[in-house]
Amino acid sequence: MLEIKGLNVAVEGKEILKDINLKIGTGESHALFGPNGSGKTTLLMAIMGFPRYQVTKGKIIFKDKDITRLGVDERARLGIGISFQRPPVVRGVKTRDMVSASLRGRGDEKTIAQLAERTDLTDFLDRDINYGFSGGEIKRAELMQLLAQKPELTLLDEPESGVDLVNIALIGKLINELLEKDCPIRTRKCMGLIITHTGHILEYINVRTGYVMLNGSIVCQGDPHEILASVKEKGYEECARCVR
Amino acid sequence: MRKVKSSPSYKEKARAAAAKAASLGEDIDIAAFGAEAEAQPYQADPSKLPAQAKKQMLETGVILDDNSQRSGTYIQMDNMPIHYSSRQEGIEVMAMSQALEKYDWLADYWWRAVAVDTDKYTAHIELKDSDGYFIRALPGKKTVYPVQSCLYLAKAKLAQNVHNIIIAEENSELHIVTGCTVASGKEPGLHLGVSEFYIKKGAKVTFTMIHSWNPEMAVRPRTGVIIEDNGLFLSNYVLMKPVRSLQTNPLADCIGENATVRFNSVLVAPPDSHMDTGSRVLLNAKGAKTEIISRALTTGGTIIARGYIEGNAPDVKGHLECRGLILEEKGSIHAIPELEGNLAGIDLSHEAAVGKIAEEEVEYLMARGLTRNEATATIVRGFLHVDIVGLPPQLAAELQKAVEDSEKELM
């Protein structure tokens, strides 16, 4: 379970998130909506523990452990993984190296080859990670690393942005694998928190709860499809008026 | 010492240039180093060399215990060739002194790719009648395994002088691995080496050189390469150990149509090391191509990474890439990429970048579960990995291993 209690987060001294409360039960996936600049990515980065995102108040509890002060790598090893919206290019470091690092000894070259095949990235294994990749290739490479890492909590920052319609189904399928959607709910362990701008990805992934974030606060929580329909019809301005 | 003297005109030119400082690098006082070393016996079986020397040679890619993966071997200790042999028909490996006795025509190659009066170091090599290796692939012959050579400085405070000539006759293919190293871990020494390469029509030469010096060594290699029509020269240079002062700036002249040159170098400068290295390519014939790629990493030393491409003929193409990584505050990297185009329709480009490891990249790897140290090591390893096109797979693997072994010490 992930539980966030009264979380405030500052970036370079400026407070971005205010009093965030959120709970994702074991095996559940939730979606995060909100306009550009509302703080969605900041929340994901703070959960992952990037030093630039400083928790000034509140707590992050993961698997009954207070992880608020843990480093990024410690959180990753504890079972949190992230798909970046715009990951960096790391020249010289091959896609293969990234998958191998994510596996942390739990697989060999054959495992890597199989993961590459599943994500349609076989020809990318010996290329520098993210260098010259298209939008869809970047997202699939992120998911390939996550499939290798097998996190219990997956943070997905706009997994469908820049992805064409042909690829979006594959992205959806891979996310479902990551989130163990084929497992019965009773035995499902994996959790997800997905930022989506367009909501397209929700046509492929079953999400239990949706949140709307405005100006660094969660202002609405409910059925993700209802929220999405309302936003599509009336925009986020309506969310601002109807703060529940 | 050579028995055959070169023509008097070279001696005159050398004498005139005996005090000529090099255009680049600290001026080394050659007289401060000894000229004479004890005579070394010829070693018919190089596996019988002392274990310590063999171990050091092995670190630079020279394998003496089992030469089944080598087409030939040349070993020079101080200023004396102590072993030379070829294991493949059509591939000649001998001491320069022997080659000069055997081939009158060798005079035609003498000081043609490197000018004898380039500076006091080339002059010194001529004036000392320096020996070195002669490696030649006969027309159409291709090495199955690389030829290896080792220039080993055994005596402390000595000036080692070497003059090498490499000839790849038409349509031949020659792979050479050369290791240069020093017995002492701390005594000063001077290594002067002239290497002249002649790549004939359709021939291919790969030259992989691994240097391993000590913090007191001064090193001044002087290299010239002449490439004819459709010839290929591929150089890989690796220096990841300390050196007090290194200055080298090889010049490749593409005189034949579609001649191709690639220079790859990987340099790591520990504290107090000063490395001034570069590669120059003249694209003097139609369709000639070059790529100069260097990776410079400092943990406290200074690296000057030069690159120069000159386009003087139609349809030539050149690219220069220099990337520098500064791991410690005191380190310094000065990238000097230069392009000169003297004709319309040529295509020359460069990219250079110097900086520290981006925090964003480290954190990206950490988000996959690597510790900060593991993430940094992975990025450094990736940085030093140069994709080398054209090396036989076994040789590429050996080179990669040499780089990785040095990385372990680095991290």
Interface residues (C-beta under 8 A of the other chain):
Chain A: M48 F50 P51 G71 V72 D73 A76 R77 G81 I82 F84 P87 P88 V90 R91 G92 V93 K94 D97 M98 A101 S102 R104 D128 Q145 Q149
Chain B: R323 A358 E360 E361 E363 Y364 L365 M366 A367 R368 G369 L370 T371 R372 E374 A375 T378 I379 R381 G382 F383 L384 H385
